[in-house]
Amino acid sequence: MKVLVIGSGGREHALAWKLAQSPKVQSVHVAPGNGGTARDPHLHNVAITDVKALADFAQAEKIGLTVVGPEVALAAGVVDEFRARGLRIFGPTKAAAELESSKAYAKDFMKRYGIPTAAYDTFTDAAAAHAYVDAQGAPIVIKADGLAAGKGVVVAMTLAEAHEAVDWILGSNKLGVQHNEGGARVVIEQFLHGEEASFIVLCDGKNVVSLATSQDHKRLLDGDLGPNTGGMGAYSPAPVVTPNVHAKVMHEIILPTVNGMAKDGRPFTGFLYAGLMIDEQGQPRTVEFNTRMGDPETQPIMMRLKSDLFDVLMHATDGTLDQVELQWDRRVALGVVLAAHGYPLTPRKGDAITGIPAATEDACVFQAGTAEVDGQLQTSGGRVLCVTALGESVKLAQQRAYEVAQSILFDGRQYRQDIGHRAVRR
């Protein structure tokens, strides 16, 4: 069977890498892919991003399964286009993907179905938004209502930061938000205290299978300081998600969401990602929904998955996820993102990358913002690589990942030194 993975990031490299391991898979195409997928002998890059052209390619090549990585393709309706042509694809429809593409829709949805989340309000008028910020005080969370590659959220610790974020979203669009219909809109919500976790499940419209838990590190700098990013590293499993918390998340968040989407006439198929904040009492609340795998969470999760991903996704697209039980490596996987100079606001491109080692049984470097230019690997985006390693403990996985990371060089390279710090402290 031929498989197509849509996207160009580290998430897509990890998904394609895992799918290529299936004995049932003849070839894996990645559209458009990156420098890493170009260099992997098991993967084939295809320079296509247009939705209709992707469907044309899938038809011409007799692709048996397509997996969608990024939110932009989902919001553009790639699943609708493929399904209209009778092509097998795993991901949510454009209508279902609004859970991610519109923060305002997601918050209203959660309110309607009683899904625990932070108190909020939504604004298109800057003066009203600034007045609300002043009335609520800081810390406070400012979110762009649109796609922003994971960078559309500002956790403002001061009123000045909050007002600046409002201006960035409703005025200058400094965050590069892809606004929804009706123009710029901002969601302002209560700051939640606790520990974050990423809870990702597979959905086939009615059945749900949870993936291994993970924890992302959103802030740029050690100690969770600096601006929000698309994610500077992740590890799996996340100890904060105890069996009791897991049960609560499934009962109070995931199942009500899947049932609510079905009631709304938008049955959810694909990866459903609930970003959680878990307080000291073990009560989870929903920070956000994503309608695809997380990045960088995918990289450690795929390192731990022992089941055949191709088989699992065939069940997911057949509506038979109730027949699936996933098998996991008992070890911890931890991924460290190496980012470009100037990331997150002004990442520099074109720096030569050296020192990436070949994959081993316990370590793999997944590529994201890379391109091959005249035979040389160069930076081409903000988050360049995710160095991912397995270990018997968080500490050992951390040591292995940093050992590999230190051998990789490019000008302006920046990375956090403390990925997994909360679990190490436990």
Disulfide bonds with the S-S distance in Angstrom:
none
